[in-house]
Amino acid sequence: MDQPTDPLRDDAIEALRQRLGRLDRRQIAAWQHMSPARRLELAFQAYQFALDVVRLTERRDHPGLRPNELAWRVTRRMQGNPRLGR
């Protein structure tokens, strides 16, 4: 039995494929050989790096922000939702 397709989901998947570009089979193989714990550790490190970069750029661009304002700006950027916390 065919499952119904969701055009929004299909569009989101295609947009992600476009952003990622061509996949490197060697990179895929390297990830497949890692333990789940190692993959999770690397994902956490990548997220932490992105969080640090966003925090630094927000501080640089808006030096007078109070700590809670900075936290919300960082959260909005990381979540991709400019309306969070408003």
Summary of the structure (lengths in Angstrom):
residues: 86
radius of gyration: 18.1
end to end distance: 44.5
largest distance: 58.7
contacts: 155
relative contact order: 0.06
helix: 72%
strand: 0%
